[in-house]
């Protein structure tokens, strides 16, 4: 049975613990024929004004760009043996502003949440590297499931 929570703060510590321990997420996008495509990568997350916000440092591949242009809704799934898991439904938008790129570079380096992230310098020269692209992830639904008893809690964004 899933319990709905009114604020992200009610699941934030579990979200951070599970994401930080798992690190890698499966991202799902859909093509023009609504067929899903998955890839495994490492987004970072922060809380802004009481809501989760994610960032993905990535290459802007033709497939990913086309999928998101056709449908910006995406899903992220974290799972680890022991069955602690996090499912995130979000809207993805490209964010190319220099201050955003620097902020994301720093979040990855610091690991956010603790454990999730890496030094982007292993793949890109700097936040200004033209090969580095950033996706902003605005979740509208987050579910955390504790593996020991399968307790499920769900936060959804207020209607805007």
Secondary structure by P-SEA (a helix, b strand, c coil): cbbbbccccccaaaaaaaaaaacbbbbbbbccccbbbbbbbbbbbbbcccbbbbbbbccccaaaaaaaaacccbbbbbbcccccbbbbbbbbbbbccaaaaaaaaaaaaacccccccccccccccccccccbbbbbbbbcbbbbbbccccbbbbbbcccc
